[in-house]
């Protein structure tokens, strides 16, 4: 549980803009899981966003500027971990492409890419950690967020960890790997298509009979939670880190506040 | 749908498609069937991934030496007694085909399914010039009766339900008994079979596409499930093949490798019912075959693609797997894309064929879920290529000014973390207030796109970074 110099492994927690702004509790759950896995966690204040909105809109100049800012904030850590496959995928696969022609940053981008991980894959694949101390009495279903699944191969890891949560029963979706229709700015550029996609996902979720839907990406979860709420469904949505860290006292995503 | 929809109106086309109940049920079935079929078909072939790699390597090699293999192909076609016609663009190909038809005194043309003939709008042109043209692929025949275009590259009429097809047959085959049963698909295929048999026998010229061209033998490969390709190429006196230049592969062995992944990716079959290798016209001792064999080698923008960053798309073997797997295609169908090709492959090809200024909404219409790239047998990085088109559209300022302004403002703030944080605190507290006890918003300022079909979850309050720093400072004081 130490790095090459003998000190504890230093992890820079890249919260992602959505967790930072919308659901700080996922950030705290992430930090708790990383600390439980023996890491020394820090949260650089200069972090903002991974730059995907600009990158996927064809604005490479702004995307590169944001990428350089992220690299400056994070490249001193042993690892960079994000509770999101989408944002971790951006650092891991797209920063090197974006900065390939930038003499000062190309090598740094590749180094950052090599040490960036999605949270759950990091816990399982890098830390070999499975020391879950969480209870959840109820049924859940799990949505495989696209970038984590197809860019980073996050598929079995969350299921391995969820299996160990005391009392939790996982009911698989009919099509867990089909996109929920979030897609970053896609959902506001093409709201009707996105709406049809999230409606299919919602149907699938409701059919499992599970009380809660989990996923590893807050964008998808906000999309799904928003549609569940609009349809008046009682299924709740939470980030998988909340359940694994046992931090489920607060309201679910978009859920009513108790006080 | 006699009027062709345009790519620039993708959003409006999509809304219409979403409201079309028949289309939605047809698309749901396509999505479900292809999702269930894929693991079965790839699971039965453990070397499927290795075959994909091999096919990619074959195509990359061919594209790197395309001039060589095309010339070798031409030499071998000519030696076999055929004629190769090099055509730069759609107009050149149309004129060449018309001239061949006129030279042979043709009146009736039978056509096999060919996407590249859609690309050059061949049928309308030949009909305008006095020829009778009949599509012989069942799906394409139905579409020709309905005056529609294919909505999927291998299942052209997948947007239709069988009841709609029965109605089309009753409307057009008026000489048949109006009370005949057309409930089962077999009733309809039998009827089409009878109608098409007359056409096969009457055709003076047969026009087909080609799934591959084999350089070392000068052969063409045509795969179908109905055998119509074979009747189209062997019965008429003249056979004209139209194929784009990227269809060439070096050797017979390479063609076999590609065939092993083609049908599996396209329809979930191990192999199509008919796979035909044909070389040149009928030889003296052959029992059948055309007397004349012409091959139209069409560029239509391929050479330009070969030079640039979209080169990978030339590996495409037109299997349609990306379309069947795409959730956006699955929501709106192929016609909404406006161009000849719908779905992910269309989002990459249509801007190349029609110009990005006439097709920029297509590469935007993706959630970048990556399903297309995951299933593409040729491993074409479709999302990456769509993103490249977005780069072009952005730099040419083709997308909406409002979207660009919003993005610029956001990007400006995102590069000033302190300012960004101050702004975020204000916005978050407003949103949290609007969310109230309910915890979510039914409407929110500037979020009409989001709230059209879903609530906006209210933020928990405060930012994670602020709270983290506060808690760490508190710990440090202890």
Boltz contact constraints between the chains, C-beta under 6 A:
constraints:
  - contact:
      token1: [A, 15]
      token2: [B, 464]
      max_distance: 6.0
  - contact:
      token1: [A, 19]
      token2: [B, 464]
      max_distance: 6.0
  - contact:
      token1: [A, 20]
      token2: [B, 463]
      max_distance: 6.0
  - contact:
      token1: [A, 20]
      token2: [B, 464]
      max_distance: 6.0
  - contact:
      token1: [A, 20]
      token2: [B, 465]
      max_distance: 6.0
  - contact:
      token1: [A, 21]
      token2: [B, 424]
      max_distance: 6.0
  - contact:
      token1: [A, 21]
      token2: [B, 463]
      max_distance: 6.0
  - contact:
      token1: [A, 22]
      token2: [B, 459]
      max_distance: 6.0
  - contact:
      token1: [A, 23]
      token2: [B, 460]
      max_distance: 6.0
  - contact:
      token1: [A, 24]
      token2: [B, 460]
      max_distance: 6.0
  - contact:
      token1: [A, 24]
      token2: [B, 464]
      max_distance: 6.0
  - contact:
      token1: [A, 24]
      token2: [B, 467]
      max_distance: 6.0
  - contact:
      token1: [A, 27]
      token2: [B, 464]
      max_distance: 6.0
  - contact:
      token1: [A, 43]
      token2: [B, 468]
      max_distance: 6.0
  - contact:
      token1: [A, 45]
      token2: [B, 465]
      max_distance: 6.0
  - contact:
      token1: [A, 46]
      token2: [B, 417]
      max_distance: 6.0
  - contact:
      token1: [A, 48]
      token2: [B, 414]
      max_distance: 6.0
  - contact:
      token1: [A, 48]
      token2: [B, 417]
      max_distance: 6.0
  - contact:
      token1: [A, 48]
      token2: [B, 420]
      max_distance: 6.0
  - contact:
      token1: [A, 49]
      token2: [B, 414]
      max_distance: 6.0
  - contact:
      token1: [A, 54]
      token2: [B, 411]
      max_distance: 6.0
  - contact:
      token1: [A, 57]
      token2: [B, 407]
      max_distance: 6.0
  - contact:
      token1: [A, 58]
      token2: [B, 390]
      max_distance: 6.0
  - contact:
      token1: [A, 58]
      token2: [B, 391]
      max_distance: 6.0
  - contact:
      token1: [A, 58]
      token2: [B, 393]
      max_distance: 6.0
  - contact:
      token1: [A, 58]
      token2: [B, 394]
      max_distance: 6.0
  - contact:
      token1: [A, 59]
      token2: [B, 394]
      max_distance: 6.0
  - contact:
      token1: [A, 60]
      token2: [B, 391]
      max_distance: 6.0
  - contact:
      token1: [A, 62]
      token2: [B, 411]
      max_distance: 6.0
  - contact:
      token1: [A, 65]
      token2: [B, 415]
      max_distance: 6.0
  - contact:
      token1: [A, 66]
      token2: [B, 414]
      max_distance: 6.0
  - contact:
      token1: [A, 146]
      token2: [B, 369]
      max_distance: 6.0
  - contact:
      token1: [A, 146]
      token2: [B, 370]
      max_distance: 6.0
  - contact:
      token1: [A, 150]
      token2: [B, 370]
      max_distance: 6.0
  - contact:
      token1: [A, 150]
      token2: [B, 374]
      max_distance: 6.0
  - contact:
      token1: [A, 178]
      token2: [B, 327]
      max_distance: 6.0
  - contact:
      token1: [A, 179]
      token2: [B, 327]
      max_distance: 6.0
  - contact:
      token1: [A, 179]
      token2: [B, 367]
      max_distance: 6.0
  - contact:
      token1: [A, 179]
      token2: [B, 369]
      max_distance: 6.0
  - contact:
      token1: [A, 183]
      token2: [B, 367]
      max_distance: 6.0
  - contact:
      token1: [A, 183]
      token2: [B, 368]
      max_distance: 6.0
  - contact:
      token1: [A, 186]
      token2: [B, 367]
      max_distance: 6.0
  - contact:
      token1: [A, 188]
      token2: [B, 449]
      max_distance: 6.0
  - contact:
      token1: [A, 188]
      token2: [B, 450]
      max_distance: 6.0
  - contact:
      token1: [A, 190]
      token2: [B, 365]
      max_distance: 6.0
  - contact:
      token1: [A, 191]
      token2: [B, 449]
      max_distance: 6.0
  - contact:
      token1: [A, 191]
      token2: [B, 452]
      max_distance: 6.0
  - contact:
      token1: [A, 192]
      token2: [B, 15]
      max_distance: 6.0
  - contact:
      token1: [A, 192]
      token2: [B, 18]
      max_distance: 6.0
  - contact:
      token1: [A, 193]
      token2: [B, 14]
      max_distance: 6.0
  - contact:
      token1: [A, 193]
      token2: [B, 328]
      max_distance: 6.0
  - contact:
      token1: [A, 193]
      token2: [B, 331]
      max_distance: 6.0
  - contact:
      token1: [A, 195]
      token2: [B, 453]
      max_distance: 6.0
  - contact:
      token1: [A, 196]
      token2: [B, 18]
      max_distance: 6.0
  - contact:
      token1: [A, 196]
      token2: [B, 331]
      max_distance: 6.0
  - contact:
      token1: [A, 197]
      token2: [B, 327]
      max_distance: 6.0
  - contact:
      token1: [A, 222]
      token2: [B, 457]
      max_distance: 6.0
  - contact:
      token1: [A, 225]
      token2: [B, 457]
      max_distance: 6.0
  - contact:
      token1: [A, 226]
      token2: [B, 454]
      max_distance: 6.0
  - contact:
      token1: [A, 226]
      token2: [B, 455]
      max_distance: 6.0
  - contact:
      token1: [A, 226]
      token2: [B, 457]
      max_distance: 6.0
  - contact:
      token1: [A, 227]
      token2: [B, 454]
      max_distance: 6.0
  - contact:
      token1: [A, 229]
      token2: [B, 440]
      max_distance: 6.0
  - contact:
      token1: [A, 229]
      token2: [B, 455]
      max_distance: 6.0
  - contact:
      token1: [A, 230]
      token2: [B, 454]
      max_distance: 6.0
  - contact:
      token1: [A, 230]
      token2: [B, 455]
      max_distance: 6.0
  - contact:
      token1: [A, 251]
      token2: [B, 439]
      max_distance: 6.0
  - contact:
      token1: [A, 253]
      token2: [B, 457]
      max_distance: 6.0
  - contact:
      token1: [A, 254]
      token2: [B, 439]
      max_distance: 6.0
  - contact:
      token1: [A, 254]
      token2: [B, 440]
      max_distance: 6.0
  - contact:
      token1: [A, 254]
      token2: [B, 457]
      max_distance: 6.0
  - contact:
      token1: [A, 255]
      token2: [B, 439]
      max_distance: 6.0
  - contact:
      token1: [A, 256]
      token2: [B, 438]
      max_distance: 6.0
  - contact:
      token1: [A, 256]
      token2: [B, 439]
      max_distance: 6.0
  - contact:
      token1: [A, 257]
      token2: [B, 437]
      max_distance: 6.0
  - contact:
      token1: [A, 257]
      token2: [B, 439]
      max_distance: 6.0
